[in-house]
Structure formats: structure tokens, C-alpha cells
């Protein structure tokens, strides 16, 4: 059978459309799966490097050969596609396997755990084939029409082997959206999201503090996801490299930026920028609080003001982008930028509350911040899903820009001469760069490490 009629990207679009009608042989997948990162194990290491395991463990509520087709996600910075498979699980004590049924007043006997399988890793097929069963005749007919299946008749009991390793990764006639203006949108959203996340670090719109603490003690997030601490299986990477347990490869990262800021990684975290540019002080005593953080913002006796900067402080383009957003959010200026961002993503409730902070209760503020955080994340995800990730995947697979964007690459040194505000990491200095409209696309190598042996599972 010749499987060159469609690309892997197009096949995954079909999988996504019919994912509720396709089940995957999970045992076959696990038996043939190769890790693309260093294996992580549950627990933390003490000062002597000894692994301290969590006091709870997860147990699958099924021992199924088949699981539902997972959700497919394109990586934001590499030519990588992951399939996220969800399975039902419960918590049990590590010591005697006693099940944990209730935590913080909630039933936790029906939790979800997620296994992430890398289908394509850095532009190379990592999963050669999937064994599946198909319950939809429409899905069967479409896959047969595209040359993916060789079975003659639809049989919902039949298992099909779908080869992935003989498909072109990207369509030959693909078209990619313009990225003009996307970086500034993403940067503003990231700054505001960071501020909101810093506020909500210890807060919940659903639970009181004692409940959050109890959830955390049972390795559950505020969204009731299982969240065990993990650490590298190998405490000494160099030793693991020498004995062959770990190997390295070069991964090519693709980033978008502007002519002033090379990529989103250059932005400060919210609390770091707060400490860089602002003072938190007691309104009555005027005492300045050391190590300010947004977690303190809910205390009524505290307020923010600008920090007096020394002449040695180097104000960068990152500072110039972030400061108006912080000033507006903190109420030190009224430039409308926060309201504009929130309105764009549909988070008008928070915009209204910020206009009249003094009348809002803490509970109302936390609820509005939580809702806005979700809206900002959804808006960002859509930009990446629709416009950036397909482009990143194409560049990572081919090493080229699409024809409609094709420009000559330049070095970091040449780029820095043209745009002196840009700052480069050690890795970025080895990259190549493309100036496309008002944007800069960076492609640079980074060393990645992965566990060589075949994995049994990739539990998150």
C-alpha cells in the first residue's frame, strides 16, 4: 500500500475530528515507545541524592488493552507533536494500597491521569505505527479514501495498523498565516497572565485555604488533577551519559519575536519585575516591604509605588513593554492597556472590577482573576494552534521558511548590528534568523537529553 496521498499533519487532523470514534492499542504503543526526554520518577531527592517517594500512588481503574484516542498538541517551539491520553485512576497509599476516597470534602475515587506520547520529535517520527479500532464508518471510509487503510470492508471489531513512518510530515501545498503583529499580542497577554497567576498562586475561587492545603498534601491541584512531584531518574546526568543510560541530541528551537525583543522568553516573571520596578509599602507606617510579591496584594494595608531607580539601572525594551501594563494594573496610571487586553479576550468582568477595586470583595476579585486567566490562556492557545505552531512545525521539519515568507537568513551578529536592542542567549548566538515583515523568526540549536531504554509508560 502506498501512503503518500496525505501528510502526517493531515492525518492527525482526521484523527482529531474522529477521536471519539477511534480507540488505540495502548499496550502496543507502550511496548514500542521510545522516550524523547529523560525519564522522570515520582518523588524528590534529599541532600544525599536519595529518592523520597510520595506517600500516595496512582492506580489505573482499568487494565485495558485499548484507550480512547488522545488529543494532539503541536509544540510551540519545536517540530514536535504529542498525543495526550487520558485514563481513569484512583489514589492509594503507597504503604498498603489502601484507597483514598475523599479529600477536602470531595470524592476523589474517579480521577484522571494523563500520559503524553511524542508522535513526532524534532521533525522525526518517534511512533512508527498505531494499532487502532474504528467505530465510525465515516472515519473508516475517509481513511480508506486517503490511502491510510487497506481493509476492504468496515468491521468495527477489526484492528488496523496505521503506518506513520512512510507519510510525509507536512503537506507539499500548505499555506501559512502571516505572523505580523502576533508577537506584541502574545507579549502583552503573557505579561498580564503572569501578573494574574502571581496573584492566584495561593488562592482559589472554589476552595478555602485549608482545602487547598489538603489537596496539595494529597498531590492534587486546585483543578483536581493528580500532580505528583517528579525528578530525573538519574541524579548524575554525566554518569548516565557515560554508561549509556542517557543520550543527547540536537534540538532546533523556533521562536518568533520583534525587532526589539527576540522572543517571549526575554520577559520577566511578574514578581521579578515587581521587585525590579516597584515598592510595596504599608500605607500607615510607610514601611517598605522586602521581597514584594503579588500574593501580598490582597492585604488591605499595603500599596504599590514606583521604585526610585539608580542611574546604573539599564532600562531595556522589555522594561518599556512591561511597565505600562504593570502601571495600569496597579492603578498608578490610567493608560487603558489592561482593559484593552481583557476586552480582546472577553474578560470584561475583571476589567470592570479593576476600574472600581475599592468596592470589590476579595472573593469577587479572585473569581474574576481566575476567569480572566482562563480566557487569556484560551486566546493564546488559539493563536499558537491556528497561526504559529503549524509554521514552527514546517520550519522544524524542512529547515526552510514557506515560500510566501522566504527571505535570506542572517547570523546573530548581523541581526544585532541591524537591531541593537536585541539580546541573545548563548544558544541563540549560534542560530540563524529571518526578518519577516515586523517580526523576527529565530532558529537555534539546543542540546537535549533522553533516556535510551524503551519506556513502559509516560505518566505525568
Order of alpha helices (4+ residues) and beta strands (2+ residues): alpha-beta-alpha-beta-beta-beta-beta-beta-beta-beta-beta-beta-beta-beta-beta-beta-alpha-beta-alpha-alpha-beta-alpha-beta-alpha-beta-beta-alpha-alpha-alpha-alpha-alpha-beta-alpha-beta-beta
